[in-house]
Amino acid sequence: METTLSSKGQIVIPKEVREKLGLKPGDKVRLQVEDKKIVLQFHAEPPEEIFVRAGGQLVDQTLREAKQADELKIKRLLERLGATE
């Protein structure tokens, strides 16, 4: 495919390419120069819906469970080493 450089140094990414890559207005792309080539890479931001908002109670509960699991591992290790009272 071919595109034309404007007087401001801008190019238009052909519609077929934009559709194939799912590019939308405002998306970020990266340019890299390799020898005498320009490599254009689509830089996708992760969608917001993959992030989970955790409340304080969930965080506290998770930390308590992790602490209990660690304490149990330490107790078992000490028992195996014969270092328990």
Secondary structure, DSSP 8 states (H G I E B T S, - for coil): ------TTS-----HHHHHHHT--TT-EEEEEEETTEEEEEEE----GGG-----HHHHHHHHHHHHHHHHHHHHHHHHHHT---
